Amino acid sequence: MSIPHTLLALLESGPRHGYDLKKTFDERFGHDKPLHYGQVYSTMSRLLKNGLVEVDGVEAGGGPERKRYAITDAGVTDVKTWLATPEKPEPYLTSTLYTKVVLALLTGRDAADLLDTQRAEHLRLMRVLTERKRKGDLADQLICDHALFHLEADLRWLELTAARLDKLGKAVGA
């Protein structure tokens, strides 16, 4: 996820303070990994330096001054370009799971046990996500579906790899 582009796009609805940007980001996208305030302000500083946002106002308070940021025309163009550019599909050709299976075979460890343990962890997480999806709003349901589909693909790979362990063991040992 591009945090700078996400924050820029959130500014399209109107000027906001860094605190408001963090709060909105966390509500919409940060369920599992909320932004740190420092990350918001350092990102806003870079966007300001790059001319993608401007300071729309400064308010004095009990603490440090609160800047209100607004997106510039260049920022709108940047978001528009980012949204229109397809994401590069991630084929995971350097999968950690694959590496662990091969290393287990190379070191004489039980690769089948590794696959069983991984399968159990995938199933555990799928149960958690299914429950979250059941209780969540539409946005939460969609993000959980995305994660569940990826986990299902991983499970298919785990099953296929388990079925081919003997053959893979011979190939790796050669």
N, C-alpha and C positions, 0 to 999 in steps of 0.2 A: 504494500500500500504506500502511496506517495503522500506523506503527511503534509508537505508544503502545498500540494495541489488540493488536498482535501480541505485544508484550512482556507485556502483561496476561494474555493467553491462555496464554502460556508459564508464567506463575506459577501457573496453576490446578493444575498437577501438584505444586506444593509450593514453599516458599520457596527463593529463590536469591539469589546475589550478582550484582552487575552483570556481573562477568566471565563467569559461567556463562550469563547471559542473552545476552550478546553471542556467546559461543561457539555456543550452541544456535541462535540466530537465523542466524548465518553458515552453519552446517551445513545448515539447513533452507531458508533463503530468500535468503541473501546470496552465492550463488556468484559472481554477476557484480558485486555491489555490497555488500561487507561494511560493517557498521556501524562507525563510529568510536566509541571508548570514550567520548569526550566527549558524543556523541549519546545513548548509553545512559544516562549519569549525569544529563544534563540532562532527559531524558525521565522518568527515575525521580523526579527532584526535582519535576517538574510533577505527576506522578501522585500523589506523596506529598502535595503541597500541595492537590490536588483530592480527597483522601480515597479514592482508588481503590487505593492500596497503603499498607502500613504497614511500619515497620522491625520486623523479627522478631527481630533480634539484631545485635550489633556485636562484631566480633572485632578485637583488636589484633594487629598483626603487625609486621614489619620496616619497613613503610611506613605509609601512612595507614590509618585504621581501615576495616575492611571491613564494610559494612552488608549484611545479608541482608534482602531484601524479601519480603513476603507480600501476596497480593491480598486486598482487603477484600470484604465482601458487596456493597458498591456497585460495586466493580471487576468482580465476577462478573456483576452485572446489566448493567453497561456492555458487557462482552464479549458477553453473550447478545444484547443489543439490536443491537449492531454486526453480529454474525454473521447475525442474522435479517433484517437490512435489505439489500435487493438493491442492488448497485452500479449507479450510473447508467451506462447504455451510452454509450460514447464514439464518437459517429459521425464525429469528426474533420472537422467541417464547415469548419474553418479550417486545413486541411492545409498544411504547409510545402511539400510537393511540388506541390500545386496552385498555390500562390503563386509558386513558382519557374518553373513552366511559363508562367503568365500574364506574369510579368515578363520572361522570356526573349523571349516574343512581342512584348511592348510595346517592348523595347529592341533588337529586331532580331537577337537572338542565336538560335542554333540550338536550338530546343526539342526536336527529335528527338534531337540529340546528348545533351542533358540527360537525356532519358528513357532512352536507351541506357546511359548511365553509371550511372544510378540502378538500372536493371534488373540490370546486372552486379554492383552492390554488394549488392542483395537476394539474388541467386543465390549470391554468395560467402558471405554470412551464413547462408543456408539450408544450404549444405554444411557449415559449421562446426557448426550446430545439429543437423543430421542425424547427424554423427559423435558429437557429445556425447550425443545421445539413444541411439545404438547402444551406447555404453559405459556409460551411466548406469543408476542404479537407477530404480524406478518413479516416484518423485517427480521426478527429473530428466527422465524421459521425458515426463511430463505437462506440465511447464513448457516443455519444448522443443516439444511439440506445440502448445501455446497460441501460442508465438511463431511457429512455422512456419505455422499457419493464418492469422495476421495478415499475415505476409509474402506468403503466397499471394494473399490478398485484395488487397494492394498491387500485386502483379504483374498481376493481372487489371485493376486500375485503370490501371496503366501501359500495358498493351496497348490498352485501350479509348481512352485519351487519345491514344496515338500514332496510332490509326486516325482520330481526329477532329481532328488538329492543324490541317489546312487550314480546317475549319469554325470551330474555336476561334480561329484566327488572324484570320479575317474578322470574327468577333463581337467580339473584343478590339479590333481596329483600327477598328471602327465608332464 
